[in-house]
C-alpha cells in the first residue's frame, strides 16, 4: 500500500504524436521523468536540493496500449526500495482505467559538489521510506 503517491494529468498534444499517429515512446519517457521531478519537488527541501541530485541509471518501460491525440492521460508514481546509493521509482501511465505503460526507474543519488555517488543519508531515506506502508 502506498501512503504518498503522486499523480498528474495531461492532454496528449500534437507534438507528442509520431508518424504512426500515436504517442512517441520518447514522450512516455518524458512523462516518467516529469512525474519523478514533480513528486520529488514536493517531497524534498532546499537543504537537500543544495547538497544532492538524483540521476537516472536505468529505465525500464513496458508499453501495453497506445495513446492518441487529445487523450486525457494520468501519470502516477511512487517510490519503491531504496538501498546504498540507489532508489527505485515506479510510474503507471493510464487513460481512464486502462494502463498504457508501466515504468521502473533506478535513480542514483549524487553529492552535488563532487557529482559522485553517495549513500542515501538518513534524512533522505526517511523521506523515501515514508512513501511505503
C-alpha positions in Angstrom: 0.0 0.0 0.0 1.3 3.5 -0.9 0.7 6.3 1.6 2.0 9.2 -0.5 2.0 8.6 -4.2 1.8 11.4 -6.8 -0.3 11.8 -9.9 -0.7 14.4 -12.6 -2.9 14.6 -15.7 -2.3 15.9 -19.2 -3.9 16.0 -22.6 -1.9 14.5 -25.5 -0.9 17.2 -27.8 0.1 17.2 -31.5 3.8 17.4 -30.6 3.5 14.1 -28.7 2.4 12.2 -31.8 4.8 10.3 -34.1 4.5 9.2 -37.7 2.3 6.2 -36.6 -0.3 8.7 -35.2 0.2 7.7 -31.6 2.3 9.0 -28.7 6.0 8.5 -29.4 8.0 6.4 -26.9 10.3 9.3 -26.1 7.2 11.2 -24.9 6.3 8.4 -22.5 9.9 8.6 -21.1 9.5 12.4 -20.7 6.2 11.8 -18.8 8.1 9.3 -16.5 10.8 11.9 -15.9 8.3 14.7 -15.3 6.4 12.6 -12.7 9.7 11.9 -10.8 10.7 15.6 -10.8 7.3 16.9 -9.8 7.0 14.4 -7.0 10.5 15.0 -5.7 9.9 18.8 -5.7 7.0 18.1 -3.2 9.0 15.7 -1.0 12.3 17.5 -0.9 13.5 20.8 0.6 16.1 23.4 -0.2 18.8 22.0 2.0 18.6 18.6 0.3 18.4 20.2 -3.1 21.5 22.3 -2.4 23.6 19.2 -1.5 22.2 16.3 -3.6 21.0 15.5 -7.0 19.4 12.3 -8.5 20.4 10.9 -11.8 18.9 8.0 -13.8 21.0 4.9 -14.2 18.3 2.7 -15.6 14.8 3.0 -17.2 12.5 0.0 -18.0 9.3 0.8 -19.8 6.6 -1.7 -20.8 4.1 -0.5 -23.4 0.6 -2.0 -23.4 -1.7 0.3 -25.4 -1.2 3.4 -27.5 -2.3 6.9 -26.6 -3.5 9.3 -29.3 -4.1 12.9 -29.9 -6.4 14.6 -27.3 -6.4 11.6 -24.9 -6.6 12.5 -21.2 -3.7 10.8 -19.5 -2.9 10.2 -15.8 0.7 9.7 -14.8 1.1 8.2 -11.3 4.3 7.5 -9.4 5.6 6.1 -6.1 8.9 5.2 -4.6 10.0 1.6 -4.2 13.0 0.2 -2.4 16.0 2.4 -1.6 19.4 1.0 -0.8 23.0 2.1 -0.9 23.2 4.9 -3.5 20.1 3.8 -5.3 16.3 4.3 -5.2 13.6 2.7 -7.3 10.6 4.6 -8.7 7.6 3.2 -10.4 5.3 5.0 -12.8 2.0 4.0 -14.3 0.5 5.8 -17.3 -3.2 5.4 -17.8 -6.1 6.5 -19.9 -9.2 6.1 -17.8 -8.9 2.7 -16.2 -6.6 1.3 -18.9 -2.9 1.0 -18.3 -1.0 2.3 -21.3 2.5 1.8 -19.9 4.4 1.0 -16.8 8.0 2.1 -15.9 10.6 1.3 -13.3 13.5 3.7 -13.0 16.6 3.3 -10.9 17.9 6.6 -9.6 21.4 7.2 -8.1 22.0 9.9 -5.5 25.0 12.2 -6.2 26.7 14.7 -4.0 26.0 17.9 -5.8 29.5 19.3 -5.2 31.6 16.3 -6.2 29.0 14.8 -8.6 30.0 11.4 -7.2 27.5 8.7 -5.9 26.8 9.0 -2.2 25.0 6.6 0.1 21.4 7.8 0.7 21.7 9.8 4.0 19.2 9.2 6.8 17.2 12.4 6.2 16.6 11.4 2.6 16.0 7.7 3.5 13.3 8.9 5.9 11.5 10.7 3.1 11.9 7.7 0.7 10.7 5.2 3.4 7.7 7.4 4.4 6.4 6.6 0.9 5.8 3.0 1.8 3.4 1.5 4.3 
